Protein backbone atom coordinates (compact mmCIF):
# COMPACT_ATOMS: atom_id res chain seq x y z
CA UNK A 1 0.00 0.00 0.00
CA UNK A 2 1.53 3.31 -1.05
CA UNK A 3 1.65 6.28 1.28
CA UNK A 4 0.13 9.52 0.05
CA UNK A 5 1.64 12.42 1.95
CA UNK A 6 -1.27 14.62 0.93
CA UNK A 7 -3.42 12.42 3.16
CA UNK A 8 -0.88 12.38 6.00
CA UNK A 9 0.02 16.06 5.75
CA UNK A 10 -2.97 17.88 4.28
CA UNK A 11 -2.77 21.54 3.36
CA UNK A 12 -3.16 23.13 6.78
CA UNK A 13 -4.29 26.67 7.39
CA UNK A 14 -2.31 27.59 10.49
CA UNK A 15 -4.39 30.71 11.08
CA UNK A 16 -7.52 28.56 11.40
CA UNK A 17 -5.59 26.07 13.53
CA UNK A 18 -4.72 28.81 16.00
CA UNK A 19 -8.43 29.60 16.40
CA UNK A 20 -9.60 25.98 16.59
CA UNK A 21 -6.98 25.03 19.16
CA UNK A 22 -8.15 27.69 21.57
CA UNK A 23 -11.09 27.03 23.90
CA UNK A 24 -14.17 29.06 23.06
CA UNK A 25 -13.79 31.40 26.00
CA UNK A 26 -10.15 32.17 24.95
CA UNK A 27 -10.92 33.07 21.33
CA UNK A 28 -10.23 36.75 21.83
CA UNK A 29 -8.28 38.80 19.24
CA UNK A 30 -5.29 39.17 21.53
CA UNK A 31 -5.09 35.49 22.45
CA UNK A 32 -5.60 34.34 18.82
CA UNK A 33 -2.82 36.67 17.63
CA UNK A 34 -0.49 35.18 20.24
CA UNK A 35 -1.33 31.60 19.13
CA UNK A 36 -0.77 32.48 15.45
CA UNK A 37 2.66 33.82 16.25
CA UNK A 38 3.41 30.78 18.39
CA UNK A 39 2.62 27.98 15.94
CA UNK A 40 2.71 29.41 12.43
CA UNK A 41 6.48 29.76 12.06
CA UNK A 42 7.75 26.41 13.34
CA UNK A 43 4.84 24.29 12.11
CA UNK A 44 4.68 25.80 8.63
CA UNK A 45 8.46 25.34 8.29
CA UNK A 46 8.21 21.70 9.37
CA UNK A 47 5.23 21.07 7.10
CA UNK A 48 7.02 22.61 4.12
CA UNK A 49 10.09 20.43 4.63
CA UNK A 50 8.03 17.24 4.98
CA UNK A 51 6.21 18.18 1.81
CA UNK A 52 9.47 18.87 -0.06
CA UNK A 53 10.99 15.62 1.20
CA UNK A 54 8.09 13.66 -0.26
CA UNK A 55 7.45 15.57 -3.50
CA UNK A 56 10.91 17.09 -4.02
CA UNK A 57 12.41 20.57 -3.97
CA UNK A 58 11.57 22.40 -7.17
CA UNK A 59 12.44 25.96 -6.15
CA UNK A 60 15.85 25.96 -4.40
CA UNK A 61 18.87 26.86 -6.50
CA UNK A 62 22.03 24.79 -6.75
CA UNK A 63 24.71 25.86 -4.28
CA UNK A 64 27.03 28.61 -5.57
CA UNK A 65 30.28 29.14 -3.70
CA UNK A 66 30.30 32.92 -4.24
CA UNK A 67 26.72 33.53 -3.05
CA UNK A 68 26.13 34.98 0.41
CA UNK A 69 23.26 33.00 1.95
CA UNK A 70 21.03 34.21 4.74
CA UNK A 71 19.44 32.40 7.64
CA UNK A 72 16.89 29.75 6.48
CA UNK A 73 17.94 29.94 2.82
CA UNK A 74 17.80 26.51 1.18
CA UNK A 75 20.19 25.18 -1.45
CA UNK A 76 20.52 22.01 -3.49
CA UNK A 77 23.73 19.99 -3.89
CA UNK A 78 24.53 16.58 -5.31
CA UNK A 79 24.33 15.31 -1.74
CA UNK A 80 20.88 16.65 -0.82
CA UNK A 81 18.93 19.74 0.22
CA UNK A 82 20.33 21.97 2.97
CA UNK A 83 19.08 24.95 4.95
CA UNK A 84 21.35 27.70 6.23
CA UNK A 85 21.54 28.03 10.02
CA UNK A 86 23.42 31.36 9.96
CA UNK A 87 23.40 34.66 8.10
CA UNK A 88 26.26 35.77 5.85
CA UNK A 89 26.86 32.12 4.97
CA UNK A 90 29.64 32.43 2.38
CA UNK A 91 31.78 29.72 0.73
CA UNK A 92 30.76 26.99 3.17
CA UNK A 93 29.98 24.02 0.92
CA UNK A 94 27.13 22.06 2.54
CA UNK A 95 27.93 18.47 1.52
CA UNK A 96 31.55 18.34 2.67
CA UNK A 97 32.82 18.04 6.25
CA UNK A 98 33.27 21.36 8.03
CA UNK A 99 36.87 22.47 7.93
CA UNK A 100 39.00 22.46 11.01
CA UNK A 101 40.81 25.76 11.49
CA UNK A 102 44.20 25.85 9.79
CA UNK A 103 46.90 28.41 10.52
CA UNK A 104 48.10 28.24 6.89
CA UNK A 105 44.76 29.08 5.27
CA UNK A 106 43.28 32.52 4.70
CA UNK A 107 39.65 32.93 5.79
CA UNK A 108 37.20 35.62 4.73
CA UNK A 109 34.09 37.20 6.17
CA UNK A 110 31.34 34.56 6.44
CA UNK A 111 33.62 31.50 6.32
CA UNK A 112 32.89 28.89 9.01
CA UNK A 113 35.28 26.50 10.72
CA UNK A 114 35.46 24.41 13.84
CA UNK A 115 38.17 24.98 16.42
CA UNK A 116 38.52 23.00 19.63
CA UNK A 117 35.87 20.96 21.42
CA UNK A 118 33.40 21.52 24.22
CA UNK A 119 33.17 19.49 27.43
CA UNK A 120 31.07 16.85 25.67
CA UNK A 121 33.59 16.37 22.89
CA UNK A 122 31.58 18.24 20.27
CA UNK A 123 33.44 20.62 17.93
CA UNK A 124 33.09 24.35 18.51
CA UNK A 125 31.94 26.17 15.37
CA UNK A 126 32.91 29.73 14.52
CA UNK A 127 32.16 32.19 11.72
CA UNK A 128 34.67 34.75 10.53
CA UNK A 129 33.56 38.33 11.31
CA UNK A 130 36.47 40.26 9.75
CA UNK A 131 37.44 40.93 6.13
CA UNK A 132 40.19 38.29 6.16
CA UNK A 133 42.39 36.48 8.63
CA UNK A 134 45.24 34.00 8.64
CA UNK A 135 47.68 32.57 11.16
CA UNK A 136 46.99 31.80 14.83
CA UNK A 137 43.33 31.52 15.85
CA UNK A 138 42.17 34.90 17.21
CA UNK A 139 38.95 34.66 19.21
CA UNK A 140 38.09 38.31 18.49
CA UNK A 141 37.95 37.65 14.73
CA UNK A 142 35.39 34.87 15.03
CA UNK A 143 31.78 34.63 16.19
CA UNK A 144 30.76 31.46 18.01
CA UNK A 145 27.83 29.66 16.36
CA UNK A 146 25.79 26.86 17.87
CA UNK A 147 26.55 24.29 15.17
CA UNK A 148 27.29 23.62 11.52
CA UNK A 149 26.30 26.47 9.13
CA UNK A 150 24.12 24.01 7.15
CA UNK A 151 21.45 21.54 8.20
CA UNK A 152 20.51 18.70 5.85
CA UNK A 153 16.73 18.50 5.43
CA UNK A 154 16.50 15.95 2.59
CA UNK A 155 18.87 13.39 1.01
CA UNK A 156 17.99 14.56 -2.51
CA UNK A 157 16.18 17.35 -4.30
CA UNK A 158 14.18 14.56 -5.99
CA UNK A 159 11.19 13.65 -3.82
CA UNK A 160 10.89 10.35 -1.98
CA UNK A 161 7.74 9.53 -3.97
CA UNK A 162 9.61 9.66 -7.28
CA UNK A 163 12.73 7.96 -5.93
CA UNK A 164 10.64 5.03 -4.69
CA UNK A 165 9.56 4.37 -8.29
CA UNK A 166 13.11 4.02 -9.65
CA UNK A 167 14.28 0.55 -10.64
CA UNK A 168 17.28 -1.10 -12.30
CA UNK A 169 15.65 -1.44 -15.73
CA UNK A 170 18.25 0.15 -18.01
CA UNK A 171 16.32 3.16 -19.31
CA UNK A 172 14.78 3.98 -15.92
CA UNK A 173 18.17 3.47 -14.26
CA UNK A 174 19.81 5.93 -16.65
CA UNK A 175 16.97 8.41 -16.30
CA UNK A 176 17.24 8.27 -12.50
CA UNK A 177 21.01 8.83 -12.42
CA UNK A 178 20.81 11.75 -14.85
CA UNK A 179 17.99 13.27 -12.82
CA UNK A 180 19.81 12.88 -9.52
CA UNK A 181 23.02 14.44 -10.85
CA UNK A 182 21.28 17.09 -12.98
CA UNK A 183 22.76 15.84 -16.24
CA UNK A 184 20.89 15.30 -19.52
CA UNK A 185 18.75 12.25 -20.19
CA UNK A 186 18.04 11.80 -23.89
CA UNK A 187 15.02 9.82 -24.94
CA UNK A 188 16.29 7.13 -27.35
CA UNK A 189 15.16 7.59 -30.96
CA UNK A 190 16.86 4.66 -32.70
CA UNK A 191 18.61 1.39 -31.95
CA UNK A 192 22.35 1.19 -32.41
CA UNK A 193 24.83 -1.69 -32.66
CA UNK A 194 26.50 -1.43 -29.28
CA UNK A 195 28.38 -4.71 -29.35
CA UNK A 196 31.70 -2.86 -29.10
CA UNK A 197 30.79 0.51 -27.61
CA UNK A 198 27.98 -0.51 -25.26
CA UNK A 199 25.76 2.24 -26.69
CA UNK A 200 22.72 0.33 -27.89
CA UNK A 201 20.57 3.32 -28.79
CA UNK A 202 20.89 6.92 -29.88
CA UNK A 203 21.10 9.58 -28.69
CA UNK A 204 23.11 8.64 -25.60
CA UNK A 205 22.38 10.29 -22.26
CA UNK A 206 25.12 12.09 -20.33
CA UNK A 207 25.18 9.22 -17.84
CA UNK A 208 24.72 5.88 -19.52
CA UNK A 209 25.15 2.23 -18.57
CA UNK A 210 27.12 -0.37 -20.46
CA UNK A 211 26.33 -4.00 -19.70
CA UNK A 212 29.42 -6.19 -19.67
CA UNK A 213 28.93 -9.83 -20.60
CA UNK A 214 30.68 -12.32 -18.32
CA UNK A 215 33.43 -14.06 -20.30
CA UNK A 216 33.91 -17.74 -19.55
CA UNK A 217 37.03 -19.68 -20.51
CA UNK A 218 37.52 -23.41 -20.35
CA UNK A 219 40.06 -24.99 -17.99
CA UNK A 220 41.01 -28.48 -19.18
CA UNK A 221 42.80 -31.28 -17.37
CA UNK A 222 44.24 -34.39 -18.99
CA UNK A 223 46.81 -37.11 -18.43
CA UNK A 224 49.73 -35.06 -19.73
CA UNK A 225 50.37 -31.37 -19.26
CA UNK A 226 51.12 -30.75 -22.91
CA UNK A 227 48.03 -32.47 -24.29
CA UNK A 228 46.19 -30.34 -26.82
CA UNK A 229 42.43 -30.74 -26.75
CA UNK A 230 40.50 -28.63 -29.21
CA UNK A 231 43.28 -26.06 -29.33
CA UNK A 232 43.54 -25.67 -25.52
CA UNK A 233 46.60 -26.78 -23.55
CA UNK A 234 45.73 -28.92 -20.54
CA UNK A 235 47.17 -29.28 -17.07
CA UNK A 236 48.26 -32.70 -15.75
CA UNK A 237 45.92 -34.19 -13.18
CA UNK A 238 45.62 -37.62 -11.55
CA UNK A 239 44.18 -39.35 -8.54
CA UNK A 240 46.40 -38.79 -5.51
CA UNK A 241 48.79 -41.73 -5.10
CA UNK A 242 47.15 -43.93 -7.70
CA UNK A 243 48.87 -42.61 -10.81
CA UNK A 244 45.61 -43.31 -12.61
CA UNK A 245 44.90 -40.32 -14.73
CA UNK A 246 41.41 -38.87 -15.09
CA UNK A 247 40.02 -35.96 -17.06
CA UNK A 248 37.48 -33.25 -16.35
CA UNK A 249 36.33 -30.00 -17.94
CA UNK A 250 35.29 -27.07 -15.71
CA UNK A 251 34.46 -23.45 -16.50
CA UNK A 252 35.86 -20.47 -14.67
CA UNK A 253 35.28 -16.73 -15.17
CA UNK A 254 37.96 -14.86 -17.03
CA UNK A 255 40.01 -12.27 -15.16
CA UNK A 256 38.33 -9.38 -16.98
CA UNK A 257 34.86 -10.27 -15.66
CA UNK A 258 35.08 -8.71 -12.21
CA UNK A 259 32.12 -6.37 -12.89
CA UNK A 260 28.78 -6.76 -14.62
CA UNK A 261 28.15 -3.24 -15.88
CA UNK A 262 29.87 0.12 -16.24
CA UNK A 263 28.30 3.46 -15.32
CA UNK A 264 29.80 6.08 -17.63
CA UNK A 265 29.74 9.69 -16.40
CA UNK A 266 31.02 12.89 -18.08
CA UNK A 267 34.42 14.16 -17.01
CA UNK A 268 32.77 17.49 -16.15
CA UNK A 269 30.58 15.75 -13.56
CA UNK A 270 33.56 14.02 -11.95
CA UNK A 271 35.26 17.42 -11.60
CA UNK A 272 32.12 18.96 -10.09
CA UNK A 273 31.82 16.11 -7.58
CA UNK A 274 35.48 16.29 -6.59
CA UNK A 275 38.00 13.59 -5.76
CA UNK A 276 35.34 11.38 -4.14
CA UNK A 277 33.20 11.22 -7.29
CA UNK A 278 33.38 7.40 -7.44
CA UNK A 279 31.92 6.93 -3.95
CA UNK A 280 29.29 9.66 -4.51
CA UNK A 281 28.03 8.13 -7.75
CA UNK A 282 28.34 4.59 -6.36
CA UNK A 283 26.07 5.49 -3.45
CA UNK A 284 23.27 6.48 -5.82
CA UNK A 285 23.86 3.43 -8.02
CA UNK A 286 23.64 1.14 -4.98
CA UNK A 287 20.35 2.75 -3.99
CA UNK A 288 18.80 1.75 -7.32
CA UNK A 289 20.73 -1.28 -8.58
CA UNK A 290 19.92 -4.89 -7.82
CA UNK A 291 21.50 -6.15 -4.60
CA UNK A 292 24.54 -8.28 -5.28
CA UNK A 293 25.35 -6.93 -8.74
CA UNK A 294 28.78 -5.44 -9.33
CA UNK A 295 29.74 -2.38 -11.32
CA UNK A 296 32.42 0.25 -11.75
CA UNK A 297 32.38 3.97 -12.51
CA UNK A 298 34.21 5.27 -15.58
CA UNK A 299 34.56 8.78 -17.02
CA UNK A 300 34.62 9.83 -20.66
C-alpha positions in Angstrom: 0.0 0.0 0.0 1.5 3.3 -1.1 1.6 6.3 1.3 0.1 9.5 0.1 1.6 12.4 1.9 -1.3 14.6 0.9 -3.4 12.4 3.2 -0.9 12.4 6.0 0.0 16.1 5.7 -3.0 17.9 4.3 -2.8 21.5 3.4 -3.2 23.1 6.8 -4.3 26.7 7.4 -2.3 27.6 10.5 -4.4 30.7 11.1 -7.5 28.6 11.4 -5.6 26.1 13.5 -4.7 28.8 16.0 -8.4 29.6 16.4 -9.6 26.0 16.6 -7.0 25.0 19.2 -8.2 27.7 21.6 -11.1 27.0 23.9 -14.2 29.1 23.1 -13.8 31.4 26.0 -10.2 32.2 24.9 -10.9 33.1 21.3 -10.2 36.7 21.8 -8.3 38.8 19.2 -5.3 39.2 21.5 -5.1 35.5 22.4 -5.6 34.3 18.8 -2.8 36.7 17.6 -0.5 35.2 20.2 -1.3 31.6 19.1 -0.8 32.5 15.5 2.7 33.8 16.2 3.4 30.8 18.4 2.6 28.0 15.9 2.7 29.4 12.4 6.5 29.8 12.1 7.7 26.4 13.3 4.8 24.3 12.1 4.7 25.8 8.6 8.5 25.3 8.3 8.2 21.7 9.4 5.2 21.1 7.1 7.0 22.6 4.1 10.1 20.4 4.6 8.0 17.2 5.0 6.2 18.2 1.8 9.5 18.9 -0.1 11.0 15.6 1.2 8.1 13.7 -0.3 7.5 15.6 -3.5 10.9 17.1 -4.0 12.4 20.6 -4.0 11.6 22.4 -7.2 12.4 26.0 -6.2 15.9 26.0 -4.4 18.9 26.9 -6.5 22.0 24.8 -6.7 24.7 25.9 -4.3 27.0 28.6 -5.6 30.3 29.1 -3.7 30.3 32.9 -4.2 26.7 33.5 -3.0 26.1 35.0 0.4 23.3 33.0 1.9 21.0 34.2 4.7 19.4 32.4 7.6 16.9 29.7 6.5 17.9 29.9 2.8 17.8 26.5 1.2 20.2 25.2 -1.5 20.5 22.0 -3.5 23.7 20.0 -3.9 24.5 16.6 -5.3 24.3 15.3 -1.7 20.9 16.7 -0.8 18.9 19.7 0.2 20.3 22.0 3.0 19.1 25.0 4.9 21.4 27.7 6.2 21.5 28.0 10.0 23.4 31.4 10.0 23.4 34.7 8.1 26.3 35.8 5.8 26.9 32.1 5.0 29.6 32.4 2.4 31.8 29.7 0.7 30.8 27.0 3.2 30.0 24.0 0.9 27.1 22.1 2.5 27.9 18.5 1.5 31.6 18.3 2.7 32.8 18.0 6.2 33.3 21.4 8.0 36.9 22.5 7.9 39.0 22.5 11.0 40.8 25.8 11.5 44.2 25.9 9.8 46.9 28.4 10.5 48.1 28.2 6.9 44.8 29.1 5.3 43.3 32.5 4.7 39.6 32.9 5.8 37.2 35.6 4.7 34.1 37.2 6.2 31.3 34.6 6.4 33.6 31.5 6.3 32.9 28.9 9.0 35.3 26.5 10.7 35.5 24.4 13.8 38.2 25.0 16.4 38.5 23.0 19.6 35.9 21.0 21.4 33.4 21.5 24.2 33.2 19.5 27.4 31.1 16.9 25.7 33.6 16.4 22.9 31.6 18.2 20.3 33.4 20.6 17.9 33.1 24.3 18.5 31.9 26.2 15.4 32.9 29.7 14.5 32.2 32.2 11.7 34.7 34.7 10.5 33.6 38.3 11.3 36.5 40.3 9.8 37.4 40.9 6.1 40.2 38.3 6.2 42.4 36.5 8.6 45.2 34.0 8.6 47.7 32.6 11.2 47.0 31.8 14.8 43.3 31.5 15.8 42.2 34.9 17.2 38.9 34.7 19.2 38.1 38.3 18.5 37.9 37.7 14.7 35.4 34.9 15.0 31.8 34.6 16.2 30.8 31.5 18.0 27.8 29.7 16.4 25.8 26.9 17.9 26.5 24.3 15.2 27.3 23.6 11.5 26.3 26.5 9.1 24.1 24.0 7.1 21.5 21.5 8.2 20.5 18.7 5.9 16.7 18.5 5.4 16.5 15.9 2.6 18.9 13.4 1.0 18.0 14.6 -2.5 16.2 17.3 -4.3 14.2 14.6 -6.0 11.2 13.7 -3.8 10.9 10.3 -2.0 7.7 9.5 -4.0 9.6 9.7 -7.3 12.7 8.0 -5.9 10.6 5.0 -4.7 9.6 4.4 -8.3 13.1 4.0 -9.7 14.3 0.5 -10.6 17.3 -1.1 -12.3 15.7 -1.4 -15.7 18.3 0.2 -18.0 16.3 3.2 -19.3 14.8 4.0 -15.9 18.2 3.5 -14.3 19.8 5.9 -16.7 17.0 8.4 -16.3 17.2 8.3 -12.5 21.0 8.8 -12.4 20.8 11.7 -14.8 18.0 13.3 -12.8 19.8 12.9 -9.5 23.0 14.4 -10.9 21.3 17.1 -13.0 22.8 15.8 -16.2 20.9 15.3 -19.5 18.7 12.3 -20.2 18.0 11.8 -23.9 15.0 9.8 -24.9 16.3 7.1 -27.4 15.2 7.6 -31.0 16.9 4.7 -32.7 18.6 1.4 -31.9 22.4 1.2 -32.4 24.8 -1.7 -32.7 26.5 -1.4 -29.3 28.4 -4.7 -29.3 31.7 -2.9 -29.1 30.8 0.5 -27.6 28.0 -0.5 -25.3 25.8 2.2 -26.7 22.7 0.3 -27.9 20.6 3.3 -28.8 20.9 6.9 -29.9 21.1 9.6 -28.7 23.1 8.6 -25.6 22.4 10.3 -22.3 25.1 12.1 -20.3 25.2 9.2 -17.8 24.7 5.9 -19.5 25.2 2.2 -18.6 27.1 -0.4 -20.5 26.3 -4.0 -19.7 29.4 -6.2 -19.7 28.9 -9.8 -20.6 30.7 -12.3 -18.3 33.4 -14.1 -20.3 33.9 -17.7 -19.6 37.0 -19.7 -20.5 37.5 -23.4 -20.3 40.1 -25.0 -18.0 41.0 -28.5 -19.2 42.8 -31.3 -17.4 44.2 -34.4 -19.0 46.8 -37.1 -18.4 49.7 -35.1 -19.7 50.4 -31.4 -19.3 51.1 -30.8 -22.9 48.0 -32.5 -24.3 46.2 -30.3 -26.8 42.4 -30.7 -26.7 40.5 -28.6 -29.2 43.3 -26.1 -29.3 43.5 -25.7 -25.5 46.6 -26.8 -23.5 45.7 -28.9 -20.5 47.2 -29.3 -17.1 48.3 -32.7 -15.8 45.9 -34.2 -13.2 45.6 -37.6 -11.6 44.2 -39.3 -8.5 46.4 -38.8 -5.5 48.8 -41.7 -5.1 47.1 -43.9 -7.7 48.9 -42.6 -10.8 45.6 -43.3 -12.6 44.9 -40.3 -14.7 41.4 -38.9 -15.1 40.0 -36.0 -17.1 37.5 -33.2 -16.4 36.3 -30.0 -17.9 35.3 -27.1 -15.7 34.5 -23.5 -16.5 35.9 -20.5 -14.7 35.3 -16.7 -15.2 38.0 -14.9 -17.0 40.0 -12.3 -15.2 38.3 -9.4 -17.0 34.9 -10.3 -15.7 35.1 -8.7 -12.2 32.1 -6.4 -12.9 28.8 -6.8 -14.6 28.2 -3.2 -15.9 29.9 0.1 -16.2 28.3 3.5 -15.3 29.8 6.1 -17.6 29.7 9.7 -16.4 31.0 12.9 -18.1 34.4 14.2 -17.0 32.8 17.5 -16.1 30.6 15.8 -13.6 33.6 14.0 -12.0 35.3 17.4 -11.6 32.1 19.0 -10.1 31.8 16.1 -7.6 35.5 16.3 -6.6 38.0 13.6 -5.8 35.3 11.4 -4.1 33.2 11.2 -7.3 33.4 7.4 -7.4 31.9 6.9 -4.0 29.3 9.7 -4.5 28.0 8.1 -7.7 28.3 4.6 -6.4 26.1 5.5 -3.5 23.3 6.5 -5.8 23.9 3.4 -8.0 23.6 1.1 -5.0 20.3 2.7 -4.0 18.8 1.8 -7.3 20.7 -1.3 -8.6 19.9 -4.9 -7.8 21.5 -6.1 -4.6 24.5 -8.3 -5.3 25.4 -6.9 -8.7 28.8 -5.4 -9.3 29.7 -2.4 -11.3 32.4 0.2 -11.7 32.4 4.0 -12.5 34.2 5.3 -15.6 34.6 8.8 -17.0 34.6 9.8 -20.7 
